[in-house]
Amino acid sequence: KLVWTAVKGQVATVNKTFKPRDVKVLTRDALAKIDIEYWNKCEEHVLREEEAY
């Protein structure tokens, strides 16, 4: 969910046309920018939250 939120935020920031085709391209571009370091940070965050319960 954290990664998807980051992707949606990136798309919202750069989307100017709101055309489905453009949004699809922007989404793919945003997903490509998610690196392993960010993914690992999100995973660590989720694991910490789970441990809190």
HELIX and SHEET records of a PDB file:
HELIX    1   1 LEU A    2  VAL A   14  1                                  13    
HELIX    2   2 PRO A   20  ALA A   32  1                                  13    
HELIX    3   3 ILE A   36  ALA A   52  1                                  17    
END                                                                             
